[in-house]
Amino acid sequence: MPACGPLRSPRLVSFSGIDGAGKSTQIEALRLRLQNLGLKVTMIRFWDDISRLKGLRESTGHKLFKGDKGVGTPDTPITRKDKNIQSWPMTCIRLALYFLDALSARAAVNSALRTDADCVIFDRYCYDELANLKLQNPLLRIYVGLLLKVIPKLDTSYLLDADPLHARTRKPEYPLDFVYQNRAAYLELQVISGRMTVISPNSVDEVHREIWRQTTEDLHLPTNAGNDIDCFSRPGYSEALVHHYKTL
């Protein structure tokens, strides 16, 4: 299929949400749909490409708090002990790490903007760290406000909301009370930052449709772009898309 032409500059999109909210599924669906339009999509994975001192973080929960490693599944639930350990000493360590990650995120965003990609999708972002803090605390809210001045604002940041009970069923790793607390922190962070678009809990297909509708607007795609795979074979369709992007 002929490419539909580059966007004027890379558009930056991130996905955040509690574990089990369906981020990986929706990221893959969006990536494939954009690529079907002929757009070049690049992935940046926060924990792999942005977060600093990963070895220290990974060993802490396992060696210090005796938490499990890996990813929990319905058939093989695990008990992780890392972000749900919220003592003040651990919180202070997190504040330092989150600052380093904010600086790393700035570098990653600047690098992404220099690529030839049409869209860069961030699998999680700094918001997923800030949601680990107890945002009812006034001092931590001040810290978050200051750090948001360092963290680059992306073109679109999706917050996939989810029912904690259902999410934990899909990805059983943390105690249910922490999952509820974590969800509340994400929603509070959206109020504080005003940066995330909340996608309400729904079926996988309905969530994807809402994300695609929002992405179509934010990336200035034609309103019917990608609605029907057969449309790519229509005479003049690809040429019309090329004209559209050149006029942005």
C-alpha atoms as an extended CHARMM CRD file, in Angstrom:
* protein
*
       248  EXT
         1         1  MET       CA              0.0000000000        0.0000000000        0.0000000000  PROA      1               0.0000000000
         2         2  PRO       CA              1.4370000000        3.4020000000       -0.8690000000  PROA      2               0.0000000000
         3         3  ALA       CA              2.4000000000        5.5570000000        2.0720000000  PROA      3               0.0000000000
         4         4  CYS       CA              0.0000000000        8.3590000000        2.8000000000  PROA      4               0.0000000000
         5         5  GLY       CA              2.7870000000       10.8700000000        3.3240000000  PROA      5               0.0000000000
         6         6  PRO       CA              4.5990000000       12.1990000000        6.3940000000  PROA      6               0.0000000000
         7         7  LEU       CA              3.0680000000       14.4240000000        9.0250000000  PROA      7               0.0000000000
         8         8  ARG       CA              4.6580000000       17.8330000000        9.4260000000  PROA      8               0.0000000000
         9         9  SER       CA              6.5190000000       16.6870000000       12.5660000000  PROA      9               0.0000000000
        10        10  PRO       CA              6.3950000000       13.5930000000       14.7440000000  PROA      10              0.0000000000
        11        11  ARG       CA              3.2720000000       13.4670000000       16.8990000000  PROA      11              0.0000000000
        12        12  LEU       CA              3.9360000000       12.1600000000       20.3950000000  PROA      12              0.0000000000
        13        13  VAL       CA              1.3670000000        9.9150000000       22.0760000000  PROA      13              0.0000000000
        14        14  SER       CA              1.5660000000        8.1720000000       25.4510000000  PROA      14              0.0000000000
        15        15  PHE       CA             -0.5010000000        5.5230000000       27.2200000000  PROA      15              0.0000000000
        16        16  SER       CA             -0.8060000000        5.3340000000       31.0030000000  PROA      16              0.0000000000
        17        17  GLY       CA             -2.9840000000        3.4910000000       33.4820000000  PROA      17              0.0000000000
        18        18  ILE       CA             -3.0750000000        0.9020000000       36.2190000000  PROA      18              0.0000000000
        19        19  ASP       CA             -1.6550000000       -2.5490000000       35.5960000000  PROA      19              0.0000000000
        20        20  GLY       CA             -4.1880000000       -4.6130000000       33.6790000000  PROA      20              0.0000000000
        21        21  ALA       CA             -5.9500000000       -1.6150000000       32.1170000000  PROA      21              0.0000000000
        22        22  GLY       CA             -5.2230000000       -2.9020000000       28.5980000000  PROA      22              0.0000000000
        23        23  LYS       CA             -2.4410000000       -0.5190000000       27.5560000000  PROA      23              0.0000000000
        24        24  SER       CA             -0.4400000000       -3.0560000000       25.5540000000  PROA      24              0.0000000000
        25        25  THR       CA             -3.5150000000       -4.1520000000       23.6210000000  PROA      25              0.0000000000
        26        26  GLN       CA             -4.5280000000       -0.6050000000       22.7220000000  PROA      26              0.0000000000
        27        27  ILE       CA             -0.9880000000        0.4700000000       21.8640000000  PROA      27              0.0000000000
        28        28  GLU       CA             -0.6350000000       -2.4050000000       19.4090000000  PROA      28              0.0000000000
        29        29  ALA       CA             -4.0360000000       -1.6940000000       17.8640000000  PROA      29              0.0000000000
        30        30  LEU       CA             -3.1680000000        1.9760000000       17.3420000000  PROA      30              0.0000000000
        31        31  ARG       CA              0.2810000000        1.1700000000       15.9760000000  PROA      31              0.0000000000
        32        32  LEU       CA             -1.0930000000       -1.2500000000       13.4030000000  PROA      32              0.0000000000
        33        33  ARG       CA             -3.8580000000        1.1110000000       12.3440000000  PROA      33              0.0000000000
        34        34  LEU       CA             -1.4560000000        4.0100000000       11.8120000000  PROA      34              0.0000000000
        35        35  GLN       CA              0.9270000000        1.7730000000        9.8840000000  PROA      35              0.0000000000
        36        36  ASN       CA             -1.9540000000        0.6270000000        7.6840000000  PROA      36              0.0000000000
        37        37  LEU       CA             -2.3050000000        4.2780000000        6.6990000000  PROA      37              0.0000000000
        38        38  GLY       CA              1.3280000000        4.2660000000        5.5910000000  PROA      38              0.0000000000
        39        39  LEU       CA              2.5880000000        6.2450000000        8.5820000000  PROA      39              0.0000000000
        40        40  LYS       CA              5.9110000000        5.4650000000       10.2240000000  PROA      40              0.0000000000
        41        41  VAL       CA              5.4210000000        4.6330000000       13.9100000000  PROA      41              0.0000000000
        42        42  THR       CA              8.1920000000        4.4150000000       16.5060000000  PROA      42              0.0000000000
        43        43  MET       CA              7.8160000000        2.9160000000       19.9790000000  PROA      43              0.0000000000
        44        44  ILE       CA              9.4640000000        4.1800000000       23.1680000000  PROA      44              0.0000000000
        45        45  ARG       CA              9.0310000000        1.9610000000       26.2240000000  PROA      45              0.0000000000
        46        46  PHE       CA              9.3670000000        3.9520000000       29.4040000000  PROA      46              0.0000000000
        47        47  TRP       CA             10.8260000000        1.2260000000       31.6130000000  PROA      47              0.0000000000
        48        48  ASP       CA             13.3070000000        0.1090000000       28.9430000000  PROA      48              0.0000000000
        49        49  ASP       CA             14.2480000000        3.3570000000       27.2150000000  PROA      49              0.0000000000
        50        50  ILE       CA             13.7510000000        6.1720000000       29.7330000000  PROA      50              0.0000000000
        51        51  SER       CA             13.8930000000        5.0500000000       33.3740000000  PROA      51              0.0000000000
        52        52  ARG       CA             17.2980000000        5.2580000000       35.0290000000  PROA      52              0.0000000000
        53        53  LEU       CA             19.0960000000        2.8520000000       37.4090000000  PROA      53              0.0000000000
        54        54  LYS       CA             16.9280000000       -0.0450000000       36.3010000000  PROA      54              0.0000000000
        55        55  GLY       CA             19.1710000000       -2.6480000000       37.8980000000  PROA      55              0.0000000000
        56        56  LEU       CA             18.8480000000       -1.0230000000       41.3150000000  PROA      56              0.0000000000
        57        57  ARG       CA             15.0880000000       -0.8030000000       40.9920000000  PROA      57              0.0000000000
        58        58  GLU       CA             14.6640000000       -4.3730000000       39.8660000000  PROA      58              0.0000000000
        59        59  SER       CA             16.7960000000       -5.8000000000       42.6460000000  PROA      59              0.0000000000
        60        60  THR       CA             15.2510000000       -3.7350000000       45.4420000000  PROA      60              0.0000000000
        61        61  GLY       CA             11.7880000000       -5.2680000000       45.3680000000  PROA      61              0.0000000000
        62        62  HSD       CA             13.1830000000       -8.7740000000       45.0410000000  PROA      62              0.0000000000
        63        63  LYS       CA             16.1170000000       -8.7160000000       47.4750000000  PROA      63              0.0000000000
        64        64  LEU       CA             15.0430000000       -6.1200000000       50.0280000000  PROA      64              0.0000000000
        65        65  PHE       CA             11.2940000000       -6.7470000000       50.2050000000  PROA      65              0.0000000000
        66        66  LYS       CA             11.2550000000      -10.3780000000       48.9730000000  PROA      66              0.0000000000
        67        67  GLY       CA              8.8130000000       -9.6260000000       46.1680000000  PROA      67              0.0000000000
        68        68  ASP       CA              8.3190000000      -11.8100000000       43.1190000000  PROA      68              0.0000000000
        69        69  LYS       CA              9.8370000000      -11.1050000000       39.7370000000  PROA      69              0.0000000000
        70        70  GLY       CA              8.1010000000      -11.2860000000       36.3780000000  PROA      70              0.0000000000
        71        71  VAL       CA              4.5910000000      -10.5310000000       35.1710000000  PROA      71              0.0000000000
        72        72  GLY       CA              1.4820000000      -11.8950000000       36.8360000000  PROA      72              0.0000000000
        73        73  THR       CA             -1.1360000000      -13.7390000000       34.7900000000  PROA      73              0.0000000000
        74        74  PRO       CA             -4.5090000000      -15.2010000000       35.7870000000  PROA      74              0.0000000000
        75        75  ASP       CA             -2.9400000000      -18.6740000000       35.7880000000  PROA      75              0.0000000000
        76        76  THR       CA              0.2500000000      -17.6440000000       37.5860000000  PROA      76              0.0000000000
        77        77  PRO       CA             -0.4040000000      -14.7350000000       39.9880000000  PROA      77              0.0000000000
        78        78  ILE       CA              2.5970000000      -13.1700000000       41.6810000000  PROA      78              0.0000000000
        79        79  THR       CA              3.2000000000      -10.8110000000       44.5850000000  PROA      79              0.0000000000
        80        80  ARG       CA              5.3120000000       -7.8320000000       43.6440000000  PROA      80              0.0000000000
        81        81  LYS       CA              6.7420000000       -5.5220000000       46.2860000000  PROA      81              0.0000000000
        82        82  ASP       CA              8.0940000000       -2.3360000000       44.7740000000  PROA      82              0.0000000000
        83        83  LYS       CA              5.8560000000        0.6250000000       43.9960000000  PROA      83              0.0000000000
        84        84  ASN       CA              3.3300000000       -0.5060000000       46.5960000000  PROA      84              0.0000000000
        85        85  ILE       CA              5.9440000000       -0.1260000000       49.3570000000  PROA      85              0.0000000000
        86        86  GLN       CA              5.2560000000        3.4690000000       50.3870000000  PROA      86              0.0000000000
        87        87  SER       CA              7.3170000000        4.1440000000       53.4860000000  PROA      87              0.0000000000
        88        88  TRP       CA              8.9160000000        7.5690000000       53.7330000000  PROA      88              0.0000000000
        89        89  PRO       CA             12.4780000000        6.2770000000       53.0810000000  PROA      89              0.0000000000
        90        90  MET       CA             11.2710000000        4.6170000000       49.8740000000  PROA      90              0.0000000000
        91        91  THR       CA              9.2890000000        7.6960000000       48.9100000000  PROA      91              0.0000000000
        92        92  CYS       CA             12.3990000000        9.8720000000       49.2520000000  PROA      92              0.0000000000
        93        93  ILE       CA             14.3440000000        7.4800000000       47.0320000000  PROA      93              0.0000000000
        94        94  ARG       CA             11.5270000000        7.6160000000       44.4780000000  PROA      94              0.0000000000
        95        95  LEU       CA             11.5520000000       11.4090000000       44.4210000000  PROA      95              0.0000000000
        96        96  ALA       CA             15.2210000000       11.3670000000       43.4170000000  PROA      96              0.0000000000
        97        97  LEU       CA             14.6900000000        8.6310000000       40.8240000000  PROA      97              0.0000000000
        98        98  TYR       CA             11.6510000000       10.3700000000       39.3410000000  PROA      98              0.0000000000
        99        99  PHE       CA             13.6540000000       13.5530000000       38.8800000000  PROA      99              0.0000000000
       100       100  LEU       CA             16.3230000000       11.6130000000       36.9780000000  PROA      100             0.0000000000
       101       101  ASP       CA             13.6050000000       10.0260000000       34.8630000000  PROA      101             0.0000000000
       102       102  ALA       CA             12.0730000000       13.4300000000       34.1230000000  PROA      102             0.0000000000
       103       103  LEU       CA             15.4170000000       14.6110000000       32.7550000000  PROA      103             0.0000000000
       104       104  SER       CA             15.7300000000       11.3830000000       30.7740000000  PROA      104             0.0000000000
       105       105  ALA       CA             12.2150000000       11.8990000000       29.3890000000  PROA      105             0.0000000000
       106       106  ARG       CA             13.1950000000       15.3730000000       28.1680000000  PROA      106             0.0000000000
       107       107  ALA       CA             16.1450000000       13.8880000000       26.3010000000  PROA      107             0.0000000000
       108       108  ALA       CA             13.9760000000       11.1070000000       24.8540000000  PROA      108             0.0000000000
       109       109  VAL       CA             11.3300000000       13.5520000000       23.6420000000  PROA      109             0.0000000000
       110       110  ASN       CA             13.9200000000       15.8420000000       22.0630000000  PROA      110             0.0000000000
       111       111  SER       CA             15.4610000000       12.8430000000       20.3170000000  PROA      111             0.0000000000
       112       112  ALA       CA             12.0530000000       11.6300000000       19.1300000000  PROA      112             0.0000000000
       113       113  LEU       CA             11.2700000000       15.0140000000       17.6070000000  PROA      113             0.0000000000
       114       114  ARG       CA             14.4000000000       14.7450000000       15.4670000000  PROA      114             0.0000000000
       115       115  THR       CA             13.4400000000       11.3960000000       13.9460000000  PROA      115             0.0000000000
       116       116  ASP       CA             11.6370000000       10.8200000000       10.6590000000  PROA      116             0.0000000000
       117       117  ALA       CA              8.7540000000        9.0560000000       12.4000000000  PROA      117             0.0000000000
       118       118  ASP       CA              5.2160000000       10.3020000000       11.8370000000  PROA      118             0.0000000000
       119       119  CYS       CA              4.0670000000        9.1540000000       15.2650000000  PROA      119             0.0000000000
       120       120  VAL       CA              6.0070000000        8.1740000000       18.3820000000  PROA      120             0.0000000000
       121       121  ILE       CA              4.0770000000        6.0930000000       20.9050000000  PROA      121             0.0000000000
       122       122  PHE       CA              5.2770000000        6.0370000000       24.5110000000  PROA      122             0.0000000000
       123       123  ASP       CA              4.3730000000        2.8230000000       26.3210000000  PROA      123             0.0000000000
       124       124  ARG       CA              3.8810000000        4.4590000000       29.7410000000  PROA      124             0.0000000000
       125       125  TYR       CA              5.3130000000        7.8420000000       30.6440000000  PROA      125             0.0000000000
       126       126  CYS       CA              6.4190000000        9.8090000000       33.7180000000  PROA      126             0.0000000000
       127       127  TYR       CA              2.7880000000       10.0180000000       34.8230000000  PROA      127             0.0000000000
       128       128  ASP       CA              2.8900000000        6.2970000000       35.6540000000  PROA      128             0.0000000000
       129       129  GLU       CA              5.5650000000        7.0160000000       38.2520000000  PROA      129             0.0000000000
       130       130  LEU       CA              3.9010000000       10.0670000000       39.7580000000  PROA      130             0.0000000000
       131       131  ALA       CA              0.7250000000        8.0220000000       40.2840000000  PROA      131             0.0000000000
       132       132  ASN       CA              2.6980000000        5.8720000000       42.7370000000  PROA      132             0.0000000000
       133       133  LEU       CA              2.8780000000        8.8010000000       45.1750000000  PROA      133             0.0000000000
       134       134  LYS       CA              0.3130000000        9.6210000000       47.8350000000  PROA      134             0.0000000000
       135       135  LEU       CA             -0.9940000000       12.7320000000       46.1560000000  PROA      135             0.0000000000
       136       136  GLN       CA             -3.1720000000       13.7050000000       49.1220000000  PROA      136             0.0000000000
       137       137  ASN       CA              0.0520000000       14.8520000000       50.7930000000  PROA      137             0.0000000000
       138       138  PRO       CA              0.5440000000       18.6260000000       50.1980000000  PROA      138             0.0000000000
       139       139  LEU       CA              4.3430000000       18.3090000000       50.0090000000  PROA      139             0.0000000000
       140       140  LEU       CA              4.1370000000       15.5900000000       47.3710000000  PROA      140             0.0000000000
       141       141  ARG       CA              1.6370000000       17.6410000000       45.3900000000  PROA      141             0.0000000000
       142       142  ILE       CA              4.1170000000       20.5260000000       45.3840000000  PROA      142             0.0000000000
       143       143  TYR       CA              6.8370000000       18.1460000000       44.1940000000  PROA      143             0.0000000000
       144       144  VAL       CA              4.5980000000       16.8600000000       41.3880000000  PROA      144             0.0000000000
       145       145  GLY       CA              3.7670000000       20.4150000000       40.3220000000  PROA      145             0.0000000000
       146       146  LEU       CA              7.4550000000       21.2880000000       40.0970000000  PROA      146             0.0000000000
       147       147  LEU       CA              8.3550000000       18.0990000000       38.2510000000  PROA      147             0.0000000000
       148       148  LEU       CA              5.6110000000       18.6960000000       35.6950000000  PROA      148             0.0000000000
       149       149  LYS       CA              7.5430000000       21.8030000000       34.6650000000  PROA      149             0.0000000000
       150       150  VAL       CA             10.4500000000       19.5220000000       33.7300000000  PROA      150             0.0000000000
       151       151  ILE       CA              8.4570000000       16.7100000000       32.0970000000  PROA      151             0.0000000000
       152       152  PRO       CA              7.6490000000       17.5390000000       28.4440000000  PROA      152             0.0000000000
       153       153  LYS       CA              3.9720000000       17.6890000000       27.5650000000  PROA      153             0.0000000000
       154       154  LEU       CA              3.1720000000       15.3630000000       24.6820000000  PROA      154             0.0000000000
       155       155  ASP       CA              0.6400000000       15.9330000000       21.9170000000  PROA      155             0.0000000000
       156       156  THR       CA             -1.7260000000       13.3540000000       23.3940000000  PROA      156             0.0000000000
       157       157  SER       CA             -1.5270000000       11.3790000000       26.6280000000  PROA      157             0.0000000000
       158       158  TYR       CA             -4.1530000000        8.7030000000       27.1440000000  PROA      158             0.0000000000
       159       159  LEU       CA             -5.1160000000        7.5430000000       30.6200000000  PROA      159             0.0000000000
       160       160  LEU       CA             -6.8720000000        4.2070000000       30.2740000000  PROA      160             0.0000000000
       161       161  ASP       CA             -9.2410000000        4.0250000000       33.2170000000  PROA      161             0.0000000000
       162       162  ALA       CA            -10.2550000000        0.5680000000       34.4090000000  PROA      162             0.0000000000
       163       163  ASP       CA            -12.1400000000       -1.1620000000       37.1560000000  PROA      163             0.0000000000
       164       164  PRO       CA             -9.4400000000       -2.2100000000       39.6800000000  PROA      164             0.0000000000
       165       165  LEU       CA            -11.0460000000       -5.5920000000       40.3490000000  PROA      165             0.0000000000
       166       166  HSD       CA            -11.1850000000       -6.4880000000       36.6510000000  PROA      166             0.0000000000
       167       167  ALA       CA             -7.6910000000       -5.1120000000       36.0280000000  PROA      167             0.0000000000
       168       168  ARG       CA             -6.2160000000       -7.1340000000       38.8670000000  PROA      168             0.0000000000
       169       169  THR       CA             -7.9430000000      -10.2540000000       37.5470000000  PROA      169             0.0000000000
       170       170  ARG       CA             -6.1120000000       -9.7600000000       34.2440000000  PROA      170             0.0000000000
       171       171  LYS       CA             -2.7860000000       -8.9160000000       35.8910000000  PROA      171             0.0000000000
       172       172  PRO       CA             -2.6040000000      -10.1830000000       39.4930000000  PROA      172             0.0000000000
       173       173  GLU       CA              0.5410000000       -8.6070000000       40.9180000000  PROA      173             0.0000000000
       174       174  TYR       CA             -0.4060000000       -6.1250000000       43.6520000000  PROA      174             0.0000000000
       175       175  PRO       CA             -2.9230000000       -6.1590000000       46.5340000000  PROA      175             0.0000000000
       176       176  LEU       CA             -6.3820000000       -4.9990000000       45.4970000000  PROA      176             0.0000000000
       177       177  ASP       CA             -6.4080000000       -2.1010000000       47.9610000000  PROA      177             0.0000000000
       178       178  PHE       CA             -3.2470000000       -0.7380000000       46.3500000000  PROA      178             0.0000000000
       179       179  VAL       CA             -4.7600000000       -1.0760000000       42.8640000000  PROA      179             0.0000000000
       180       180  TYR       CA             -7.7470000000        1.0170000000       44.0070000000  PROA      180             0.0000000000
       181       181  GLN       CA             -5.3660000000        3.5650000000       45.5350000000  PROA      181             0.0000000000
       182       182  ASN       CA             -3.2920000000        3.6270000000       42.3640000000  PROA      182             0.0000000000
       183       183  ARG       CA             -6.3500000000        4.2610000000       40.1710000000  PROA      183             0.0000000000
       184       184  ALA       CA             -7.4260000000        7.1300000000       42.4250000000  PROA      184             0.0000000000
       185       185  ALA       CA             -3.9230000000        8.6080000000       42.1660000000  PROA      185             0.0000000000
       186       186  TYR       CA             -4.0310000000        8.5000000000       38.3510000000  PROA      186             0.0000000000
       187       187  LEU       CA             -7.3360000000       10.3560000000       38.3020000000  PROA      187             0.0000000000
       188       188  GLU       CA             -6.0370000000       12.8800000000       40.8350000000  PROA      188             0.0000000000
       189       189  LEU       CA             -2.9010000000       13.3640000000       38.7440000000  PROA      189             0.0000000000
       190       190  GLN       CA             -5.0780000000       14.1820000000       35.7480000000  PROA      190             0.0000000000
       191       191  VAL       CA             -6.7490000000       16.9130000000       37.8210000000  PROA      191             0.0000000000
       192       192  ILE       CA             -3.3820000000       18.2840000000       38.9310000000  PROA      192             0.0000000000
       193       193  SER       CA             -1.7200000000       18.1770000000       35.5160000000  PROA      193             0.0000000000
       194       194  GLY       CA             -4.6160000000       18.5930000000       33.0920000000  PROA      194             0.0000000000
       195       195  ARG       CA             -2.4910000000       16.6950000000       30.5860000000  PROA      195             0.0000000000
       196       196  MET       CA             -4.1690000000       13.3280000000       30.1590000000  PROA      196             0.0000000000
       197       197  THR       CA             -7.2320000000       12.3260000000       28.1790000000  PROA      197             0.0000000000
       198       198  VAL       CA             -9.1900000000        9.8530000000       30.2790000000  PROA      198             0.0000000000
       199       199  ILE       CA            -10.6260000000        6.9060000000       28.3480000000  PROA      199             0.0000000000
       200       200  SER       CA            -13.4930000000        5.4190000000       30.3430000000  PROA      200             0.0000000000
       201       201  PRO       CA            -13.6730000000        1.6690000000       31.0350000000  PROA      201             0.0000000000
       202       202  ASN       CA            -15.3840000000       -0.2280000000       28.2350000000  PROA      202             0.0000000000
       203       203  SER       CA            -14.9330000000       -3.1900000000       25.9300000000  PROA      203             0.0000000000
       204       204  VAL       CA            -11.6480000000       -3.5260000000       24.0490000000  PROA      204             0.0000000000
       205       205  ASP       CA            -13.3170000000       -2.5230000000       20.7630000000  PROA      205             0.0000000000
       206       206  GLU       CA            -15.1290000000        0.4800000000       22.2280000000  PROA      206             0.0000000000
       207       207  VAL       CA            -11.9630000000        1.7340000000       23.9010000000  PROA      207             0.0000000000
       208       208  HSD       CA            -10.0740000000        1.4100000000       20.6150000000  PROA      208             0.0000000000
       209       209  ARG       CA            -12.7880000000        3.2960000000       18.7460000000  PROA      209             0.0000000000
       210       210  GLU       CA            -12.6040000000        6.1500000000       21.2310000000  PROA      210             0.0000000000
       211       211  ILE       CA             -8.8050000000        6.2470000000       21.0480000000  PROA      211             0.0000000000
       212       212  TRP       CA             -8.9360000000        6.2370000000       17.2420000000  PROA      212             0.0000000000
       213       213  ARG       CA            -11.5130000000        9.0350000000       17.2110000000  PROA      213             0.0000000000
       214       214  GLN       CA             -9.3320000000       11.1380000000       19.4930000000  PROA      214             0.0000000000
       215       215  THR       CA             -6.1500000000       10.2750000000       17.5770000000  PROA      215             0.0000000000
       216       216  THR       CA             -7.7910000000       11.1980000000       14.2880000000  PROA      216             0.0000000000
       217       217  GLU       CA             -8.5010000000       14.6520000000       15.6920000000  PROA      217             0.0000000000
       218       218  ASP       CA             -5.1460000000       15.1580000000       17.3920000000  PROA      218             0.0000000000
       219       219  LEU       CA             -3.0710000000       13.9950000000       14.4150000000  PROA      219             0.0000000000
       220       220  HSD       CA             -5.2980000000       15.8830000000       11.9600000000  PROA      220             0.0000000000
       221       221  LEU       CA             -6.1120000000       12.7460000000       10.0150000000  PROA      221             0.0000000000
       222       222  PRO       CA             -9.0760000000       12.7530000000        7.6280000000  PROA      222             0.0000000000
       223       223  THR       CA            -12.1870000000       11.9050000000        9.6400000000  PROA      223             0.0000000000
       224       224  ASN       CA            -12.7280000000        8.6630000000        7.7140000000  PROA      224             0.0000000000
       225       225  ALA       CA             -9.0700000000        7.6150000000        7.7220000000  PROA      225             0.0000000000
       226       226  GLY       CA             -8.7190000000        3.9000000000        8.3560000000  PROA      226             0.0000000000
       227       227  ASN       CA            -12.4440000000        3.3420000000        8.9420000000  PROA      227             0.0000000000
       228       228  ASP       CA            -12.6130000000        0.7670000000        6.1660000000  PROA      228             0.0000000000
       229       229  ILE       CA             -9.6360000000       -1.2050000000        4.9460000000  PROA      229             0.0000000000
       230       230  ASP       CA            -11.1860000000       -1.3150000000        1.4810000000  PROA      230             0.0000000000
       231       231  CYS       CA            -10.9040000000        2.4500000000        1.2340000000  PROA      231             0.0000000000
       232       232  PHE       CA             -7.1780000000        2.0830000000        0.5020000000  PROA      232             0.0000000000
       233       233  SER       CA             -7.9880000000        0.5650000000       -2.8570000000  PROA      233             0.0000000000
       234       234  ARG       CA            -10.2580000000        3.3860000000       -3.9120000000  PROA      234             0.0000000000
       235       235  PRO       CA             -8.8560000000        5.4930000000       -6.7940000000  PROA      235             0.0000000000
       236       236  GLY       CA             -7.2350000000        8.6650000000       -5.5590000000  PROA      236             0.0000000000
       237       237  TYR       CA             -7.4640000000        7.7860000000       -1.8560000000  PROA      237             0.0000000000
       238       238  SER       CA             -3.7230000000        7.7180000000       -1.1480000000  PROA      238             0.0000000000
       239       239  GLU       CA             -3.1850000000       10.8220000000       -3.2880000000  PROA      239             0.0000000000
       240       240  ALA       CA             -5.8450000000       12.6330000000       -1.2760000000  PROA      240             0.0000000000
       241       241  LEU       CA             -4.0700000000       11.7470000000        1.9500000000  PROA      241             0.0000000000
       242       242  VAL       CA             -0.7440000000       12.9620000000        0.5810000000  PROA      242             0.0000000000
       243       243  HSD       CA             -2.3820000000       16.2740000000       -0.3370000000  PROA      243             0.0000000000
       244       244  HSD       CA             -3.9360000000       16.5010000000        3.1180000000  PROA      244             0.0000000000
       245       245  TYR       CA             -0.5950000000       16.1060000000        4.9370000000  PROA      245             0.0000000000
       246       246  LYS       CA              1.2150000000       18.5180000000        2.6460000000  PROA      246             0.0000000000
       247       247  THR       CA             -1.3070000000       21.2170000000        3.5140000000  PROA      247             0.0000000000
       248       248  LEU       CA             -0.9220000000       20.8560000000        7.2870000000  PROA      248             0.0000000000
